[in-house]
Amino acid sequence: MDHPLPLEIDVSDDGTRTLLKVVGELDVATAPVLGDACRRAGSPLALDLSGVTFVDGTGIGSLADLAAAHPEMVLVALSPMVERLIDLGGLADRFVVADPG
């Protein structure tokens, strides 16, 4: 029986950037879904990760890979869990974090 992935991505474009609002779990099962959504989205990319409720090493690694592949990518909001793993992993210098405005 198929179970829906515990990740939702809402894509919107404000004319200057494509915003992907990510809600749910970012892990080994769902990281490829986010990668696919980013590849289909227009540039520049902005990710709102304030709704991420769980993230594992694969999820953080996929964010680092996305940042390398899309140097214009900006993180506009972080959940406490995402922020903590970025800090603990010493990865803060790989991301640009900006105000959502």
C-alpha positions as CSV (number, residue, x, y, z in Angstrom):
1,M,0.0,0.0,0.0
2,D,1.3,3.4,-0.9
3,H,1.7,6.0,1.8
4,P,1.9,9.7,0.9
5,L,5.3,11.3,1.6
6,P,5.4,13.4,4.7
7,L,6.5,16.5,2.7
8,E,4.6,19.2,1.0
9,I,6.1,21.9,-1.3
10,D,4.1,24.9,-2.3
11,V,5.7,26.8,-5.2
12,S,5.0,30.4,-6.0
13,D,6.6,33.1,-8.1
14,D,6.6,36.8,-7.2
15,G,8.2,37.9,-10.4
16,T,11.7,38.2,-8.8
17,R,12.2,34.8,-7.4
18,T,10.6,31.3,-7.1
19,L,9.6,30.6,-3.5
20,L,9.3,27.0,-2.4
21,K,7.6,26.6,1.0
22,V,8.6,23.3,2.4
23,V,6.4,21.6,5.1
24,G,7.0,18.3,6.8
25,E,9.9,15.9,7.0
26,L,13.1,16.4,5.0
27,D,15.0,13.1,5.0
28,V,16.3,10.3,2.9
29,A,12.9,9.5,1.5
30,T,11.8,13.1,0.7
31,A,15.0,14.9,-0.1
32,P,14.8,13.8,-3.8
33,V,11.3,15.3,-4.0
34,L,12.7,18.7,-2.9
35,G,15.6,18.4,-5.4
36,D,13.2,17.7,-8.2
37,A,11.0,20.6,-7.3
38,C,14.0,22.9,-7.3
39,R,15.2,21.7,-10.7
40,R,11.7,22.4,-12.1
41,A,11.4,25.8,-10.5
42,G,12.6,29.0,-12.0
43,S,15.6,30.9,-10.8
44,P,16.5,32.5,-8.5
45,L,15.3,30.2,-5.8
46,A,14.1,31.0,-2.3
47,L,13.3,28.2,0.2
48,D,11.1,28.7,3.2
49,L,12.0,25.9,5.6
50,S,10.0,27.2,8.6
51,G,7.6,24.3,8.3
52,V,10.2,21.6,8.3
53,T,9.4,19.4,11.3
54,F,12.1,16.8,10.9
55,V,15.4,16.8,9.1
56,D,18.2,14.2,9.0
57,G,21.7,14.2,7.6
58,T,20.5,13.4,4.1
59,G,18.1,16.3,4.2
60,I,20.8,18.8,5.3
61,G,23.2,17.3,2.7
62,S,20.6,17.8,0.0
63,L,20.2,21.5,1.0
64,A,24.0,21.9,0.8
65,D,24.0,20.2,-2.7
66,L,21.1,22.5,-3.8
67,A,23.0,25.6,-2.6
68,A,26.1,24.5,-4.6
69,A,24.0,23.8,-7.7
70,H,22.0,27.1,-7.3
71,P,24.4,29.7,-6.0
72,E,21.6,32.3,-6.1
73,M,19.5,30.2,-3.7
74,V,18.4,32.0,-0.5
75,L,16.9,30.5,2.6
76,V,14.2,32.9,3.7
77,A,13.1,31.1,6.9
78,L,14.4,28.2,9.0
79,S,12.7,25.9,11.4
80,P,14.6,25.6,14.7
81,M,15.5,22.0,13.8
82,V,17.0,23.0,10.4
83,E,18.8,25.9,12.0
84,R,20.3,23.7,14.7
85,L,21.5,21.1,12.2
86,I,23.1,23.7,10.0
87,D,24.9,25.2,13.0
88,L,26.0,21.8,14.4
89,G,27.2,20.7,11.0
90,G,29.3,23.8,10.5
91,L,27.4,24.5,7.3
92,A,26.3,28.1,7.9
93,D,28.8,29.4,5.4
94,R,27.2,27.4,2.6
95,F,23.8,29.2,2.8
96,V,22.5,32.7,2.4
97,V,19.7,33.4,4.9
98,A,17.6,36.4,4.2
99,D,14.5,38.1,5.5
100,P,11.3,36.8,3.8
101,G,10.3,40.3,2.9
